Amino acid sequence: MICWINPFTGLAGDMLLGALLDAGAPLEQVRASIAATGLTGWELHAERVTVHGLTATSARVRVTDTATERRAAELLELAAAARPEPVAALATAALTAIARAEGRLHGTDPGEVHLHELGGHDALVDLVGVAAALHALGVTEVVCAPLPLGVGSVHAAHGLLPCPAPATLELLSGAVVTGTDLRGETVTPTGAALLRAAGARYGPPPTMTPVATGYGAGTRVLADRPNVVAVTLGRPLPPSGAEPAGAVGAGGAAEAVETVVTLETNLDDVTGETLAHTIARALAEGALDAWTTTAVMKKGRPAHVLHVLARPETAAHLRELVLAETGTLGVRQTVQTRVAAPRRTGTVEVDGMPVRVKQGPYGAKAEYDDAAAAARRTGLPLRTVADRARRLAEQDHPDRWTQEDGTP
């Protein structure tokens, strides 16, 4: 599902949460994800309001804990406990972005930075709540219209600051913004961080079939316009000439068309061990695939290009992983569509040794680790074990398949 955001008067975490709830995100499911963090002393309500004749949803957080300042590390620990895991990944990615921005501005370690206005219950509820709502709605891609930036000043813990606030501008690096006649803060750090964590791209509505629209109201009252953000959910269309999702390919099997994100970065100053560790960790933490290609950079320097293939909901987390592990100064992100053939996994026996086999519509292949273990135990050549496992799998005995899965 695509989520197109129209920040008519700006964007804040509570406004985005209200819009997603208005578009159909289940409130109880969102509350459950927040409750999993272990945070206490809060209540989340969705209230219907009318502003300048437009009906919208206001996400209201009522708290009994009045603390407004916490270390980023404390909030990250809470957010990491959110469930399901993709919700925790997006929420922690947003908090990490905020902590890094504040750390750079104040010359402080990101984990130790004190979040003043963002350290209270409502900020964590907004961040986890939006992550939970996106997950519940099945959003795989976020697109946002240019963000309107106000002028003037805003009161903060460090005194009077210009608008946009420095932390917001830091978080909006790489975003698309535009001016507005509104004074004051129109885009908050939580709103900017959520877009960054979700891997949002910027522009007009993408090609899609709209299925729902929601409006989220802000707390600020404007004299001449509704202070709302709109979100439109839409189903992506297959690329021109491609078969639609679920189409039957040449092999007679149902194929799946899905959106994926490719992350790439050029590296000429990391060791092979670091590359291997990063690839292994990316695969362990949700990457669909990860690999390197060789390259020659400026001044003839030999280098590698690290590629990580991810689903949209895990792209932000994996991007942060690549940044942290390699120390690179930038990661390119490309949204693509891929057609994935169905596959199923089963186990066959070669000379009494179990070997897992993955079978698609055009053939089968033994899992290397199992085939290698069987080769060592039996003394057979590896290629012999793999070939026997393949032939056994292709005999297609239904009782040997322990799992059928049409997703890659």
Disulfide bonds with the S-S distance in Angstrom:
none
